[in-house]
Amino acid sequence: RTSPRIKRKPTRYEVSVVTRDEVGAYKPYLWEQSLFDKGPMFREWLLTKIVNGERASYSAPKFARMQERTRSQMLEDIVANLQNHAETGQIPKPYRR
């Protein structure tokens, strides 16, 4: 006697993308049907979408201002740390985020 095989549906993912108004559209675009089968093609598509989305956000005015502010603060911290080293002779602390 043989037992019937259980057929499982393949794993699928439904994807939607949301961005702020000031971030423009970026590739790869979503197809009309946003369902993806699990596999290497979906993985590659998703990673590409994430990286391109991050890069697109850098050109948005709000994110550009935040990035500039963060860099300025980091430079100020480095300068203060080095000035303290010059005045006290102590070894500067490694910079950590």
C-alpha positions, 0 to 999 in steps of 0.5 A: 500500500502506498500513501498519497504524497502531500503536495505543498504550494511553493512559497511566494511573497507579495511585495509592496514599496512605499517611499517618501514623496521627495524620493523618486522612483528607482529600479527595479520597478514592481511588475503589475503583479507583485507576487514573487516565487521564492528563489535566487531571482527574487533574492537578487531583485529584492537586494537590488531594490533595497540598495537602489532605494537607499541610494535614491534616498541620499538625493532627497533633500531631507535625507541629504540634510540629515547626512550633512548634519551627521558628518559635521557632528562626526568631524567636530567630535574627531577635532575635539578628541584630537585637541584633547589629545594635544592638550593632555597627551592622552591617547585619543579614544577610537571613534565609534558610531 
